[in-house]
Amino acid sequence: MAKKQSKHFLNGLLVFLIIISVAAIVYVLSVQEEKSLIKEPKKEIEQIEPKKSIAPKVEKTKPEKEKVSRIIPGAKKEKEKIIVSKIEKIPLPLKQVAIIIDDIGYDLEPARELLKINADITFSILPFLTHSRETAEMLHQAKREILLHLPMEPVSYPREKPGAGALFTDMNNNELLYQLEKNIDAVPYISGVNNHMGSRFMEDRERLTVIFGQLKKKNLFFIDSRTSADSEAFAAAQKVGLQVAERKIFIDNIRDYNEIYNNLIAVINHNGDASPVIVIGHPYPETIKALRDAVKVLREKGILIVPVSRIIKAKALPGVS
């Protein structure tokens, strides 16, 4: 009996030990699993932390902010610095100058020499000269602007004669329009007209109105050469709605190279602003040489030499005087 009891005791003890062992193993395994779970985030942190130290993005932006504060006191945004740089790069407005060369048509050679100058010179051709039409064809091929240099009666007539095709104050309206049509037909490809002489005719508002009305119908403009201080050009043009402008400087009243060159350079500061200027010269050798030399300087000083029609069109825009 005692033997049996001892055997049962040993069996029970064995079972107890087995249970204790299993429980111990389970406990150890669970603890290891918890440790492994705790260590995993640490590994992720170790991978993330080096990235933060390698990419100091905030530090890179600090010098830029300091640079902005030096350019614009109190500035806080990078965008403001970009706006300032754009404003600083806006170019200054260019001054437009139209150079009209009158009395073209006597000879082809001066026109050829003028075409060699790298500038948009406007050519004004007299009607009924030996080379009037031929010169117009040559200039048109070169894509240069052409005006009709319209002969008109001067105060000094008959001592000074304006030439073939001239308009006189003693003509009636039909005679004036007939002669104007013949003159226009004699010089092809014209975009406008300016007066040759005409100190007397330009003071006659009634006859000017007749001529300007016809130019308006033909979609032409008129440049007043200002041979008379009492010109009625603007009054007559306003009456019929014709686009007009006037000459500001005669560059070669004195046929001297230095004088002509200085007159051309003077357009840089004419009126003291960027308003457009129309100048008139003639195909003299001195004028051609002065133009050749002055054009380079004018371009360097921000002067834009344009066909005279561009100035006329600018005047027609709202807000442009």
Summary of the structure (lengths in Angstrom):
residues: 321
radius of gyration: 45.5
end to end distance: 137.0
largest distance: 172.0
contacts: 938
relative contact order: 0.11
helix: 55%
strand: 14%
